[in-house]
Amino acid sequence: MARLLLVLLLMSTFLPMTHAATDEQPLKFDTQVNTVLGDYDVMKERRVIRVLIPYSKTFYFIDNRGTQRGIMVELMHQFDKQINKGLKPSKKTHLLFIPTARDQLIPQLIAGRGDIIAANLTMTPEREKLVDFSVPLAKNVREVVIASGKAPELTTAESLSGKSLFVNPSTSYISSIDTLNKSLTEKQLPPAIVIKAPGNFEPEDILEMVNANLADYTVVDRYLAILWKQIYPNIVVYENITLRDDGSIALAMRKNSPLLKAQLDKFTASHKIGTSFGNQQVYKYLRNTKWVKDARSEEEINKFNQVTEIFRKYGAQYNVDWLLMAAQGYQESRLDQSVRSKSGAIGVMQVLPTTGKELKVGDISLIDPNINAGVKYIRFMRDRYFADEPMSDMNKMLFTFASYNAGPAKIARLRKEATKNGLDPNIWFNNVERIAQLRIGNETVQYVSNIFKYYVAYQLIMEQIKARKAELPVAASTAE
Protein backbone atom coordinates (compact mmCIF):
# COMPACT_ATOMS: atom_id res chain seq x y z
CA MET A 1 0.00 0.00 0.00
CA ALA A 2 3.03 2.30 0.06
CA ARG A 3 2.40 3.34 -3.54
CA LEU A 4 -1.18 4.22 -2.69
CA LEU A 5 -0.03 6.43 0.17
CA LEU A 6 2.39 8.21 -2.15
CA VAL A 7 -0.37 8.82 -4.67
CA LEU A 8 -2.69 10.15 -2.00
CA LEU A 9 0.10 12.27 -0.55
CA LEU A 10 1.08 13.93 -3.79
CA MET A 11 -2.31 13.74 -5.55
CA SER A 12 -0.26 12.79 -8.53
CA THR A 13 -2.34 10.83 -11.01
CA PHE A 14 -4.12 7.55 -11.58
CA LEU A 15 -1.10 5.39 -12.35
CA PRO A 16 -1.39 1.60 -12.59
CA MET A 17 -0.34 0.01 -9.31
CA THR A 18 1.42 -3.17 -8.28
CA HIS A 19 1.02 -4.72 -4.85
CA ALA A 20 2.86 -7.09 -2.60
CA ALA A 21 1.03 -10.27 -1.73
CA THR A 22 -1.61 -9.40 0.87
CA ASP A 23 -5.19 -10.38 1.62
CA GLU A 24 -6.37 -7.24 -0.18
CA GLN A 25 -7.59 -7.25 -3.74
CA PRO A 26 -5.71 -4.80 -6.00
CA LEU A 27 -7.26 -1.36 -6.29
CA LYS A 28 -8.39 -0.60 -9.80
CA PHE A 29 -6.78 2.71 -10.72
CA ASP A 30 -7.04 4.19 -14.19
CA THR A 31 -4.51 6.00 -16.28
CA GLN A 32 -5.06 9.71 -16.84
CA VAL A 33 -6.55 9.17 -20.30
CA ASN A 34 -9.21 6.67 -19.20
CA THR A 35 -12.65 7.60 -17.97
CA VAL A 36 -14.98 5.59 -15.76
CA LEU A 37 -18.70 6.18 -15.49
CA GLY A 38 -21.15 4.48 -13.17
CA ASP A 39 -22.86 4.69 -9.82
CA TYR A 40 -21.69 3.79 -6.31
CA ASP A 41 -21.79 0.06 -7.06
CA VAL A 42 -19.14 0.53 -9.77
CA MET A 43 -17.00 2.58 -7.37
CA LYS A 44 -17.26 -0.13 -4.70
CA GLU A 45 -16.25 -2.77 -7.21
CA ARG A 46 -13.24 -0.67 -8.21
CA ARG A 47 -12.68 0.28 -4.55
CA VAL A 48 -11.91 3.88 -5.53
CA ILE A 49 -13.96 7.08 -5.33
CA ARG A 50 -12.35 10.03 -7.11
CA VAL A 51 -13.01 13.42 -5.53
CA LEU A 52 -12.60 16.47 -7.76
CA ILE A 53 -11.49 19.38 -5.60
CA PRO A 54 -9.94 22.82 -6.24
CA TYR A 55 -6.55 23.62 -4.74
CA SER A 56 -7.51 26.16 -2.08
CA LYS A 57 -6.28 27.70 1.17
CA THR A 58 -9.64 26.88 2.73
CA PHE A 59 -10.82 23.65 1.17
CA TYR A 60 -7.76 21.68 0.01
CA PHE A 61 -4.01 22.16 0.36
CA ILE A 62 -0.84 20.33 1.41
CA ASP A 63 1.02 21.40 4.52
CA ASN A 64 4.81 21.48 4.78
CA ARG A 65 4.83 17.88 5.99
CA GLY A 66 3.06 16.67 2.87
CA THR A 67 -0.30 16.15 4.57
CA GLN A 68 -3.50 16.90 2.68
CA ARG A 69 -5.58 19.37 4.67
CA GLY A 70 -8.59 21.61 4.28
CA ILE A 71 -12.27 21.74 5.15
CA MET A 72 -13.31 19.54 2.24
CA VAL A 73 -10.48 17.07 2.88
CA GLU A 74 -11.61 16.59 6.48
CA LEU A 75 -15.21 16.32 5.32
CA MET A 76 -14.44 13.64 2.76
CA HIS A 77 -12.27 11.71 5.23
CA GLN A 78 -15.36 11.49 7.43
CA PHE A 79 -17.32 10.24 4.43
CA ASP A 80 -14.60 7.62 3.92
CA LYS A 81 -15.09 6.45 7.52
CA GLN A 82 -18.85 6.24 7.05
CA ILE A 83 -18.84 4.12 3.92
CA ASN A 84 -16.10 1.80 5.22
CA LYS A 85 -17.38 1.34 8.76
CA GLY A 86 -17.23 -2.33 9.77
CA LEU A 87 -15.76 -3.51 6.47
CA LYS A 88 -12.75 -5.79 6.11
CA PRO A 89 -9.66 -4.18 4.53
CA SER A 90 -10.24 -6.16 1.36
CA LYS A 91 -13.68 -4.58 0.97
CA LYS A 92 -12.87 -0.96 1.81
CA THR A 93 -13.22 1.80 -0.76
CA HIS A 94 -10.51 4.47 -0.92
CA LEU A 95 -10.82 8.16 -1.74
CA LEU A 96 -8.51 9.73 -4.30
CA PHE A 97 -8.36 13.53 -4.29
CA ILE A 98 -7.92 15.03 -7.75
CA PRO A 99 -6.99 18.75 -7.72
CA THR A 100 -9.00 20.34 -10.50
CA ALA A 101 -9.37 23.92 -11.72
CA ARG A 102 -12.77 25.31 -10.79
CA ASP A 103 -13.87 25.81 -14.38
CA GLN A 104 -13.11 22.14 -15.11
CA LEU A 105 -14.93 20.57 -12.16
CA ILE A 106 -18.25 19.87 -13.87
CA PRO A 107 -16.80 18.98 -17.31
CA GLN A 108 -14.40 16.49 -15.70
CA LEU A 109 -17.18 14.97 -13.60
CA ILE A 110 -19.46 14.52 -16.60
CA ALA A 111 -16.59 13.05 -18.62
CA GLY A 112 -16.03 10.36 -15.98
CA ARG A 113 -12.70 11.65 -14.69
CA GLY A 114 -14.07 12.03 -11.19
CA ASP A 115 -17.03 10.83 -9.12
CA ILE A 116 -17.76 13.61 -6.60
CA ILE A 117 -17.17 17.36 -6.62
CA ALA A 118 -16.22 18.74 -3.19
CA ALA A 119 -15.71 22.44 -3.85
CA ASN A 120 -18.13 24.70 -1.95
CA LEU A 121 -20.33 24.50 -5.05
CA THR A 122 -23.53 26.55 -5.03
CA MET A 123 -26.61 24.86 -6.44
CA THR A 124 -27.85 26.91 -9.39
CA PRO A 125 -30.46 26.12 -12.08
CA GLU A 126 -27.72 26.07 -14.70
CA ARG A 127 -25.65 23.55 -12.76
CA GLU A 128 -28.66 21.40 -11.84
CA LYS A 129 -29.22 20.81 -15.54
CA LEU A 130 -25.76 19.23 -15.72
CA VAL A 131 -25.22 17.41 -12.41
CA ASP A 132 -27.08 16.15 -9.34
CA PHE A 133 -26.48 17.50 -5.85
CA SER A 134 -26.51 15.99 -2.38
CA VAL A 135 -28.56 17.28 0.51
CA PRO A 136 -27.08 20.76 1.07
CA LEU A 137 -24.12 21.20 3.37
CA ALA A 138 -25.37 24.75 3.94
CA LYS A 139 -28.68 26.49 3.18
CA ASN A 140 -29.74 30.11 2.88
CA VAL A 141 -26.20 31.10 1.99
CA ARG A 142 -25.95 34.80 1.27
CA GLU A 143 -23.56 36.25 -1.28
CA VAL A 144 -22.36 39.58 0.06
CA VAL A 145 -20.28 42.41 -1.33
CA ILE A 146 -16.75 42.88 0.02
CA ALA A 147 -14.68 46.04 -0.35
CA SER A 148 -11.14 47.08 0.40
CA GLY A 149 -10.64 49.58 3.18
CA LYS A 150 -9.81 52.29 0.64
CA ALA A 151 -12.63 51.69 -1.84
CA PRO A 152 -15.48 54.22 -2.02
CA GLU A 153 -18.20 53.43 0.52
CA LEU A 154 -21.34 51.63 -0.63
CA THR A 155 -24.86 52.10 0.72
CA THR A 156 -27.02 49.84 -1.44
CA ALA A 157 -26.62 47.34 -4.25
CA GLU A 158 -27.28 50.20 -6.64
CA SER A 159 -24.06 51.79 -5.38
CA LEU A 160 -22.23 49.14 -7.41
CA SER A 161 -23.34 50.86 -10.60
CA GLY A 162 -20.17 51.57 -12.57
CA LYS A 163 -17.97 49.88 -9.97
CA SER A 164 -15.54 47.05 -10.75
CA LEU A 165 -16.01 43.64 -9.13
CA PHE A 166 -13.04 41.25 -9.15
CA VAL A 167 -14.37 37.66 -9.36
CA ASN A 168 -13.51 34.26 -10.77
CA PRO A 169 -15.79 33.82 -13.82
CA SER A 170 -16.28 30.12 -12.99
CA THR A 171 -18.16 30.88 -9.76
CA SER A 172 -21.87 31.41 -9.14
CA TYR A 173 -21.07 35.03 -8.32
CA ILE A 174 -21.08 35.84 -12.03
CA SER A 175 -24.77 34.94 -12.41
CA SER A 176 -25.54 37.01 -9.30
CA ILE A 177 -23.80 40.01 -10.84
CA ASP A 178 -25.73 39.41 -14.08
CA THR A 179 -28.96 39.59 -12.11
CA LEU A 180 -27.81 42.81 -10.46
CA ASN A 181 -26.91 44.32 -13.82
CA LYS A 182 -30.33 43.53 -15.26
CA SER A 183 -31.86 45.44 -12.37
CA LEU A 184 -29.46 48.36 -12.86
CA THR A 185 -30.20 48.48 -16.58
CA GLU A 186 -33.95 48.57 -15.91
CA LYS A 187 -33.30 51.60 -13.70
CA GLN A 188 -31.19 53.16 -16.48
CA LEU A 189 -28.03 52.94 -14.39
CA PRO A 190 -24.61 51.83 -15.68
CA PRO A 191 -23.94 48.15 -14.94
CA ALA A 192 -21.32 46.89 -12.54
CA ILE A 193 -18.11 45.93 -14.32
CA VAL A 194 -16.74 42.41 -13.96
CA ILE A 195 -12.97 42.09 -13.80
CA LYS A 196 -12.19 38.43 -14.36
CA ALA A 197 -9.72 36.92 -11.90
CA PRO A 198 -7.33 34.21 -13.13
CA GLY A 199 -8.90 30.77 -13.17
CA ASN A 200 -6.67 29.47 -10.36
CA PHE A 201 -7.85 32.17 -7.91
CA GLU A 202 -10.19 30.86 -5.22
CA PRO A 203 -12.46 33.24 -3.24
CA GLU A 204 -9.97 33.50 -0.37
CA ASP A 205 -7.21 34.46 -2.83
CA ILE A 206 -9.39 37.31 -4.05
CA LEU A 207 -10.22 38.33 -0.47
CA GLU A 208 -6.49 38.40 0.24
CA MET A 209 -6.03 40.83 -2.64
CA VAL A 210 -8.95 42.99 -1.52
CA ASN A 211 -7.52 43.05 2.00
CA ALA A 212 -4.21 44.27 0.57
CA ASN A 213 -5.97 46.90 -1.57
CA LEU A 214 -5.03 45.05 -4.76
CA ALA A 215 -8.70 45.03 -5.80
CA ASP A 216 -11.61 47.25 -4.76
CA TYR A 217 -14.70 45.02 -4.64
CA THR A 218 -15.67 41.37 -4.88
CA VAL A 219 -18.52 39.01 -3.96
CA VAL A 220 -18.26 35.93 -1.73
CA ASP A 221 -20.47 33.74 0.42
CA ARG A 222 -21.19 35.49 3.70
CA TYR A 223 -19.86 32.67 5.87
CA LEU A 224 -16.53 32.81 4.03
CA ALA A 225 -16.42 36.58 4.39
CA ILE A 226 -17.09 36.43 8.14
CA LEU A 227 -14.48 33.74 8.65
CA TRP A 228 -11.77 35.39 6.56
CA LYS A 229 -12.51 38.76 8.16
CA GLN A 230 -10.77 37.32 11.23
CA ILE A 231 -7.61 36.95 9.16
CA TYR A 232 -8.01 39.91 6.78
CA PRO A 233 -9.08 42.80 9.02
CA ASN A 234 -8.89 45.42 6.26
CA ILE A 235 -11.77 44.03 4.21
CA VAL A 236 -15.17 45.66 4.59
CA VAL A 237 -18.05 43.17 4.67
CA TYR A 238 -21.31 44.72 3.47
CA GLU A 239 -23.75 42.31 5.09
CA ASN A 240 -26.61 44.57 4.07
CA ILE A 241 -25.71 44.34 0.36
CA THR A 242 -26.52 40.83 -0.83
CA LEU A 243 -26.57 39.64 -4.42
CA ARG A 244 -28.07 36.26 -3.48
CA ASP A 245 -29.70 35.26 -0.18
CA ASP A 246 -31.02 31.77 -0.79
CA GLY A 247 -27.94 29.85 -1.91
CA SER A 248 -27.39 26.19 -1.09
CA ILE A 249 -23.95 24.56 -1.06
CA ALA A 250 -23.68 20.85 -1.73
CA LEU A 251 -21.57 18.00 -3.04
CA ALA A 252 -22.12 17.21 -6.72
CA MET A 253 -22.23 13.93 -8.65
CA ARG A 254 -23.12 12.76 -12.14
CA LYS A 255 -26.78 12.55 -12.99
CA ASN A 256 -28.52 9.20 -12.58
CA SER A 257 -26.38 8.12 -9.61
CA PRO A 258 -29.08 7.22 -7.04
CA LEU A 259 -26.86 4.88 -5.01
CA LEU A 260 -24.12 7.47 -4.57
CA LYS A 261 -26.68 10.17 -3.85
CA ALA A 262 -28.19 8.06 -1.08
CA GLN A 263 -24.77 7.68 0.55
CA LEU A 264 -23.96 11.39 0.23
CA ASP A 265 -27.39 12.50 1.47
CA LYS A 266 -27.05 10.35 4.58
CA PHE A 267 -23.60 11.76 5.22
CA THR A 268 -24.24 15.47 4.61
CA ALA A 269 -27.26 15.47 6.90
CA SER A 270 -24.95 14.85 9.88
CA HIS A 271 -21.91 16.85 8.73
CA LYS A 272 -23.31 20.09 7.33
CA ILE A 273 -22.50 23.56 8.59
CA GLY A 274 -24.42 24.00 11.82
CA THR A 275 -23.45 20.58 13.15
CA SER A 276 -20.58 20.33 15.61
CA PHE A 277 -18.33 18.73 12.99
CA GLY A 278 -19.14 21.32 10.32
CA ASN A 279 -18.54 24.28 12.60
CA GLN A 280 -15.29 22.84 13.96
CA GLN A 281 -13.81 22.33 10.51
CA VAL A 282 -14.83 25.75 9.21
CA TYR A 283 -12.75 27.46 11.89
CA LYS A 284 -9.81 25.06 11.86
CA TYR A 285 -8.08 26.31 8.72
CA LEU A 286 -8.06 30.06 9.24
CA ARG A 287 -4.91 30.48 11.31
CA ASN A 288 -1.80 30.49 9.11
CA THR A 289 -2.66 32.70 6.16
CA LYS A 290 0.03 34.51 4.19
CA TRP A 291 -0.41 38.19 3.59
CA VAL A 292 0.11 40.18 0.45
CA LYS A 293 1.60 43.61 0.92
CA ASP A 294 -0.41 46.65 0.00
CA ALA A 295 0.76 47.40 -3.52
CA ARG A 296 -1.97 49.91 -4.22
CA SER A 297 -1.62 52.51 -1.50
CA GLU A 298 -1.14 56.05 -2.81
CA GLU A 299 2.53 55.96 -1.80
CA GLU A 300 3.12 52.64 -3.53
CA ILE A 301 1.34 53.71 -6.72
CA ASN A 302 3.52 56.82 -6.84
CA LYS A 303 6.58 54.57 -6.64
CA PHE A 304 5.12 52.42 -9.37
CA ASN A 305 4.50 55.40 -11.65
CA GLN A 306 8.04 56.69 -11.11
CA VAL A 307 9.67 53.44 -12.17
CA THR A 308 7.18 52.53 -14.91
CA GLU A 309 9.17 54.06 -17.73
CA ILE A 310 12.40 52.43 -16.58
CA PHE A 311 10.77 48.99 -16.49
CA ARG A 312 9.16 49.66 -19.87
CA LYS A 313 12.54 50.57 -21.36
CA TYR A 314 14.38 47.48 -20.16
CA GLY A 315 11.40 45.21 -20.72
CA ALA A 316 11.52 46.22 -24.38
CA GLN A 317 15.32 45.96 -24.53
CA TYR A 318 15.41 42.42 -23.15
CA ASN A 319 12.02 41.35 -24.54
CA VAL A 320 10.37 40.45 -21.23
CA ASP A 321 7.03 41.51 -19.76
CA TRP A 322 7.89 44.74 -17.95
CA LEU A 323 4.90 44.40 -15.61
CA LEU A 324 6.20 41.03 -14.42
CA MET A 325 9.57 42.60 -13.73
CA ALA A 326 7.90 45.46 -11.85
CA ALA A 327 6.06 42.84 -9.80
CA GLN A 328 9.34 41.14 -8.95
CA GLY A 329 10.80 44.52 -8.01
CA TYR A 330 7.92 45.09 -5.64
CA GLN A 331 8.43 41.66 -4.08
CA GLU A 332 12.15 42.31 -3.66
CA SER A 333 12.11 45.85 -2.28
CA ARG A 334 8.64 47.39 -2.59
CA LEU A 335 10.21 49.39 -5.45
CA ASP A 336 12.47 51.20 -2.98
CA GLN A 337 15.94 51.99 -4.32
CA SER A 338 17.20 52.83 -0.82
CA VAL A 339 16.75 49.26 0.45
CA ARG A 340 19.93 47.42 1.43
CA SER A 341 19.87 43.80 2.59
CA LYS A 342 22.10 42.17 5.21
CA SER A 343 23.79 40.24 2.41
CA GLY A 344 24.67 43.49 0.64
CA ALA A 345 22.02 43.40 -2.09
CA ILE A 346 21.13 46.87 -3.35
CA GLY A 347 18.08 48.73 -4.56
CA VAL A 348 14.80 47.98 -6.29
CA MET A 349 15.93 44.65 -7.74
CA GLN A 350 18.18 43.72 -4.78
CA VAL A 351 21.27 43.21 -6.94
CA LEU A 352 24.57 42.19 -5.36
CA PRO A 353 27.50 44.48 -6.25
CA THR A 354 29.43 41.52 -7.70
CA THR A 355 26.49 40.67 -9.96
CA GLY A 356 26.19 44.29 -11.01
CA LYS A 357 29.84 44.36 -12.09
CA GLU A 358 29.49 41.13 -14.06
CA LEU A 359 26.45 42.48 -15.89
CA LYS A 360 28.28 45.72 -16.81
CA VAL A 361 25.28 48.00 -16.43
CA GLY A 362 26.86 50.84 -14.48
CA ASP A 363 26.37 52.01 -10.91
CA ILE A 364 23.63 49.82 -9.42
CA SER A 365 23.22 52.24 -6.51
CA LEU A 366 21.30 54.32 -9.08
CA ILE A 367 17.78 53.20 -9.92
CA ASP A 368 18.14 52.99 -13.72
CA PRO A 369 21.22 50.71 -13.76
CA ASN A 370 19.74 48.72 -10.86
CA ILE A 371 16.57 47.87 -12.78
CA ASN A 372 18.67 47.27 -15.90
CA ALA A 373 20.70 44.70 -13.95
CA GLY A 374 17.66 42.96 -12.52
CA VAL A 375 15.86 42.62 -15.85
CA LYS A 376 19.03 41.62 -17.69
CA TYR A 377 19.82 38.90 -15.16
CA ILE A 378 16.32 37.42 -15.26
CA ARG A 379 16.50 37.34 -19.06
CA PHE A 380 19.88 35.61 -18.82
CA MET A 381 18.46 32.95 -16.47
CA ARG A 382 15.42 32.40 -18.65
CA ASP A 383 17.56 31.96 -21.78
CA ARG A 384 20.03 29.67 -20.06
CA TYR A 385 17.62 27.32 -18.32
CA PHE A 386 14.24 27.54 -20.05
CA ALA A 387 14.65 28.91 -23.59
CA ASP A 388 14.08 25.54 -25.27
CA GLU A 389 11.63 24.09 -22.77
CA PRO A 390 8.07 23.38 -24.05
CA MET A 391 6.49 25.97 -21.77
CA SER A 392 4.27 28.99 -22.21
CA ASP A 393 6.04 32.34 -21.94
CA MET A 394 4.40 32.93 -18.56
CA ASN A 395 5.57 29.60 -17.19
CA LYS A 396 9.10 30.27 -18.41
CA MET A 397 9.07 33.43 -16.33
CA LEU A 398 7.51 31.73 -13.29
CA PHE A 399 10.13 28.99 -13.38
CA THR A 400 12.84 31.61 -13.80
CA PHE A 401 11.64 33.42 -10.68
CA ALA A 402 11.55 30.11 -8.80
CA SER A 403 15.10 29.35 -9.97
CA TYR A 404 16.23 32.83 -8.98
CA ASN A 405 14.88 32.22 -5.48
CA ALA A 406 15.77 28.56 -4.91
CA GLY A 407 18.50 27.85 -7.47
CA PRO A 408 18.14 26.33 -10.97
CA ALA A 409 19.53 22.91 -10.01
CA LYS A 410 16.95 22.51 -7.27
CA ILE A 411 14.10 23.52 -9.59
CA ALA A 412 15.35 21.05 -12.21
CA ARG A 413 15.15 18.25 -9.62
CA LEU A 414 11.64 19.30 -8.63
CA ARG A 415 10.52 19.19 -12.28
CA LYS A 416 11.84 15.64 -12.61
CA GLU A 417 10.01 14.59 -9.47
CA ALA A 418 6.83 16.24 -10.75
CA THR A 419 7.06 14.14 -13.92
CA LYS A 420 7.48 10.94 -11.91
CA ASN A 421 4.33 11.77 -9.96
CA GLY A 422 2.15 12.47 -12.97
CA LEU A 423 2.30 16.26 -12.75
CA ASP A 424 3.22 18.56 -15.61
CA PRO A 425 6.90 19.60 -15.31
CA ASN A 426 6.27 22.57 -17.59
CA ILE A 427 3.54 24.22 -15.50
CA TRP A 428 4.34 25.91 -12.20
CA PHE A 429 0.98 26.52 -10.52
CA ASN A 430 -0.69 23.40 -9.11
CA ASN A 431 2.02 21.18 -10.62
CA VAL A 432 5.74 21.72 -9.86
CA GLU A 433 4.58 24.20 -7.21
CA ARG A 434 3.15 21.31 -5.18
CA ILE A 435 6.41 19.37 -5.22
CA ALA A 436 8.27 22.54 -4.24
CA GLN A 437 5.97 22.94 -1.23
CA LEU A 438 6.76 19.41 -0.14
CA ARG A 439 10.50 19.38 -0.75
CA ILE A 440 11.79 22.89 -0.09
CA GLY A 441 9.02 24.52 1.93
CA ASN A 442 6.92 27.60 1.45
CA GLU A 443 9.47 30.34 0.70
CA THR A 444 9.82 29.79 -3.05
CA VAL A 445 6.13 28.96 -3.48
CA GLN A 446 5.16 32.20 -1.74
CA TYR A 447 7.82 34.18 -3.64
CA VAL A 448 6.44 33.16 -7.04
CA SER A 449 2.83 33.46 -5.87
CA ASN A 450 3.36 37.00 -4.59
CA ILE A 451 5.02 38.11 -7.83
CA PHE A 452 2.08 36.73 -9.80
CA LYS A 453 -0.44 38.48 -7.53
CA TYR A 454 1.42 41.78 -7.82
CA TYR A 455 1.49 41.25 -11.58
CA VAL A 456 -2.29 40.84 -11.64
CA ALA A 457 -2.63 43.94 -9.46
CA TYR A 458 -0.41 45.99 -11.77
CA GLN A 459 -2.41 44.84 -14.77
CA LEU A 460 -5.53 46.15 -13.02
CA ILE A 461 -3.79 49.43 -12.27
CA MET A 462 -2.80 49.88 -15.91
CA GLU A 463 -6.33 49.07 -17.06
CA GLN A 464 -7.72 51.61 -14.61
CA ILE A 465 -5.28 54.28 -15.79
CA LYS A 466 -6.35 53.55 -19.36
CA ALA A 467 -10.01 53.65 -18.33
CA ARG A 468 -9.60 57.03 -16.64
CA LYS A 469 -8.08 58.45 -19.79
CA ALA A 470 -10.98 57.11 -21.81
CA GLU A 471 -13.46 58.40 -19.17
CA LEU A 472 -14.95 54.96 -18.62
CA PRO A 473 -17.14 54.21 -15.56
CA VAL A 474 -14.39 52.06 -14.04
CA ALA A 475 -12.52 55.24 -13.20
CA ALA A 476 -15.14 56.23 -10.67
CA SER A 477 -14.90 52.91 -8.90
CA THR A 478 -11.24 53.32 -8.06
CA ALA A 479 -11.03 57.00 -7.26
CA GLU A 480 -9.56 57.63 -3.82
Secondary structure by P-SEA (a helix, b strand, c coil): caaaaaaaaccccccbbbbccccccccccccccbbbbbcaaaaaaacbbbbbbcccccccccccccccccaaaaaaaaaaaaaacccccccbbbbbbbbccccaaaaaaaacccccccccccccaaaaacccccccccccccbbbbbcccccccccccccccbbbbcccccaaaaaaaaaaaaaaaaccccbbbbcccccccaaaaaaaaaacccccccccaaaaaaacccccccccccccccccbbbbbbbbccccaaaaaaaaaaaaacccccaaaaaaaaccccbbbbbcccccaaaaaaaaaaaaaaaaaaaaacccaaaaaaaaaacccccccccccccccccccccaaaaaaacccccccaaaaaaaaaaaaaaaaaaccccccccaaaaaaaaaaaaaccaaaaaaaaaaaaaacccccccaaaaaaaaaaccccaaaaaaaaaaaaaaaaaaaaaaaaaaaacccccccccc
